[in-house]
Amino acid sequence: MKLTILGFNSAIPTTRSNSTSQLLVARNKYFLIDCGEGTQIQLRKAHAKFSRINHIFISHLHGDHVFGLVGLLSSFRLLGRKETMNIYGPKGIKELIETQLRLTESVSNFNLNFTELSSKTSELIYEDEKICVWTIPLKHRIYTNGFLFKEKTRSRRLNMDIISQYPEIEICDYQNLKSGKDFVCGDGKVLKNEYLTLPPKHSYSYAFCSDTSYNPDIISIIKEVDLLYHEATFLDDLRELAHKTGHTTALQAAEIAKEAKVKHLILGHFSNRYTDISVFEKEAETVFPHVILPEEFLVIDFKDLEKQNF
């Protein structure tokens, strides 16, 4: 997995950062998460292969998370896109996008496949042979979901130093070994799979928690993920304002990360009242040690997280 931060600001874009948007690349699939104003420009600046984006996940219908979507779709039309675009978001997103396209006479030359969400419990909304995506119900002023991206367990790895000692094991047997099966020799001797193979490489997980008030209910869903993005609009001295507006403080985000035993926490969605965002990192680190501050076009390689390079 690789995560690119395209924007991390709260409601109003600034010269420091655009509104919320992220690009997650997992097992060669490209997933766009939220699409604030100017996202398509950010994708270009990041030199992202955005023509490979076939799945867009929108957390909620506040403008700083969705106003860039119709522009991106319009550009795809002008660029001659043919592949279906799959859009996952709250009920109403289909009407929002189709109305804008209709009134601007931007008839799409590719299919838009909408999956509208309304459940208040976590549900599986995307699955292929390598990746699953679950919703994370959040508590904001309007219906909002986060998204949990989980790689499926990888195949076991062949231990060629051992396998080469047994001429009976042929290339055609490798897939069975990767799948966890034992090997039976011609004389009936059983070679255990654990002897012939190595454990699979780590399967990564990423939880994106968009705008939300402090919500311990998500802890069981995001348990032990490799990376958690959690909004932190305010510092904890404004906890009451955070609750009133449906947001979280940096301290509360760190408490969620600690209780969920996640490996790393990245903060975002900072209020414009703060000119120095390092204060969010300092507050969160009083509770949780592995905090990452976002930067425009920051690329987080999950392999580096394992090596503690962040």
KABEL-V106962 format. One record per backbone hydrogen bond with DSSP energy under -1.0 kcal/mol. CO is the residue of the C=O (numbers start at 1). NH is the residue of the N-H. E is the energy in kcal/mol with one decimal. If there is no record, write none. Layout:
co=CO nh=NH e=E
co=CO nh=NH e=E
This chain:
co=1 nh=302 e=-2.3
co=2 nh=25 e=-2.9
co=3 nh=300 e=-3.1
co=4 nh=23 e=-2.3
co=5 nh=297 e=-3.1
co=7 nh=21 e=-1.7
co=8 nh=269 e=-2.6
co=17 nh=14 e=-2.8
co=18 nh=8 e=-1.0
co=18 nh=9 e=-2.8
co=20 nh=36 e=-1.9
co=21 nh=6 e=-2.1
co=21 nh=7 e=-1.8
co=22 nh=33 e=-3.1
co=23 nh=4 e=-2.8
co=24 nh=31 e=-3.0
co=25 nh=2 e=-2.0
co=26 nh=29 e=-2.0
co=29 nh=26 e=-2.4
co=30 nh=54 e=-1.1
co=31 nh=24 e=-3.1
co=32 nh=57 e=-3.0
co=33 nh=22 e=-2.0
co=35 nh=68 e=-2.4
co=36 nh=39 e=-1.6
co=38 nh=42 e=-2.0
co=39 nh=43 e=-2.5
co=40 nh=44 e=-1.6
co=41 nh=45 e=-2.5
co=42 nh=46 e=-2.0
co=43 nh=48 e=-2.4
co=44 nh=47 e=-1.6
co=48 nh=50 e=-2.1
co=49 nh=52 e=-2.2
co=50 nh=53 e=-1.4
co=54 nh=86 e=-2.5
co=55 nh=32 e=-2.3
co=56 nh=88 e=-3.0
co=57 nh=34 e=-3.6
co=59 nh=145 e=-1.8
co=62 nh=65 e=-2.1
co=63 nh=66 e=-1.2
co=63 nh=67 e=-2.8
co=65 nh=35 e=-2.7
co=66 nh=69 e=-2.0
co=68 nh=72 e=-1.9
co=69 nh=73 e=-2.6
co=70 nh=74 e=-2.2
co=71 nh=75 e=-2.1
co=72 nh=76 e=-2.2
co=73 nh=77 e=-1.9
co=74 nh=78 e=-2.1
co=75 nh=79 e=-2.0
co=76 nh=81 e=-2.4
co=77 nh=80 e=-1.6
co=85 nh=113 e=-3.0
co=86 nh=56 e=-2.8
co=87 nh=115 e=-3.0
co=88 nh=58 e=-3.3
co=89 nh=117 e=-2.7
co=90 nh=93 e=-2.1
co=92 nh=96 e=-2.3
co=93 nh=97 e=-2.3
co=94 nh=98 e=-2.6
co=95 nh=99 e=-2.2
co=96 nh=100 e=-1.6
co=97 nh=101 e=-2.4
co=98 nh=102 e=-2.3
co=99 nh=103 e=-2.7
co=100 nh=104 e=-1.5
co=101 nh=106 e=-3.0
co=102 nh=105 e=-1.3
co=111 nh=85 e=-2.8
co=113 nh=87 e=-2.7
co=115 nh=89 e=-2.0
co=117 nh=91 e=-2.0
co=123 nh=135 e=-2.2
co=126 nh=133 e=-2.6
co=130 nh=152 e=-3.2
co=131 nh=128 e=-2.3
co=132 nh=150 e=-2.7
co=133 nh=125 e=-2.7
co=133 nh=126 e=-1.4
co=134 nh=148 e=-3.2
co=136 nh=146 e=-3.1
co=139 nh=213 e=-3.2
co=144 nh=138 e=-2.2
co=146 nh=136 e=-2.3
co=147 nh=208 e=-2.9
co=148 nh=134 e=-2.4
co=149 nh=206 e=-2.6
co=150 nh=132 e=-2.2
co=157 nh=198 e=-3.6
co=158 nh=160 e=-1.1
co=159 nh=162 e=-1.2
co=159 nh=163 e=-2.6
co=160 nh=164 e=-2.2
co=162 nh=165 e=-1.8
co=163 nh=166 e=-2.2
co=166 nh=169 e=-1.8
co=170 nh=173 e=-2.2
co=171 nh=174 e=-1.6
co=173 nh=177 e=-1.8
co=174 nh=178 e=-2.6
co=175 nh=179 e=-1.6
co=176 nh=181 e=-2.5
co=177 nh=180 e=-1.5
co=178 nh=156 e=-2.2
co=183 nh=191 e=-3.4
co=185 nh=188 e=-1.9
co=189 nh=185 e=-3.2
co=191 nh=183 e=-2.4
co=192 nh=195 e=-1.2
co=192 nh=196 e=-1.3
co=193 nh=197 e=-1.9
co=196 nh=159 e=-2.5
co=198 nh=157 e=-2.2
co=204 nh=151 e=-2.8
co=205 nh=227 e=-1.2
co=206 nh=149 e=-3.3
co=207 nh=229 e=-3.1
co=208 nh=147 e=-2.0
co=209 nh=231 e=-1.5
co=215 nh=218 e=-1.7
co=216 nh=219 e=-1.7
co=218 nh=222 e=-2.0
co=222 nh=225 e=-1.7
co=225 nh=263 e=-2.3
co=227 nh=207 e=-2.4
co=228 nh=266 e=-3.1
co=229 nh=209 e=-2.7
co=233 nh=271 e=-2.1
co=234 nh=250 e=-1.7
co=235 nh=238 e=-1.9
co=236 nh=239 e=-1.4
co=238 nh=242 e=-2.4
co=239 nh=243 e=-2.4
co=240 nh=244 e=-2.3
co=241 nh=245 e=-2.2
co=242 nh=247 e=-3.8
co=248 nh=234 e=-1.6
co=249 nh=253 e=-2.4
co=250 nh=254 e=-2.0
co=251 nh=255 e=-2.0
co=252 nh=256 e=-2.1
co=253 nh=257 e=-2.2
co=254 nh=258 e=-2.5
co=255 nh=259 e=-2.5
co=256 nh=260 e=-2.3
co=257 nh=262 e=-1.9
co=260 nh=224 e=-3.0
co=264 nh=228 e=-2.3
co=265 nh=292 e=-3.1
co=266 nh=230 e=-2.2
co=268 nh=232 e=-3.1
co=270 nh=10 e=-1.3
co=271 nh=274 e=-1.6
co=276 nh=279 e=-1.2
co=277 nh=280 e=-1.5
co=278 nh=282 e=-2.2
co=279 nh=283 e=-2.0
co=280 nh=284 e=-2.5
co=281 nh=285 e=-2.3
co=283 nh=286 e=-1.1
co=284 nh=287 e=-2.0
co=284 nh=288 e=-2.7
co=289 nh=291 e=-1.3
co=290 nh=265 e=-2.6
co=292 nh=267 e=-1.7
co=295 nh=298 e=-2.1
co=298 nh=5 e=-2.4
co=300 nh=3 e=-2.3
co=301 nh=304 e=-1.4
co=301 nh=305 e=-1.2
co=302 nh=306 e=-1.5
co=303 nh=307 e=-1.3
co=304 nh=309 e=-2.9
co=305 nh=308 e=-1.4
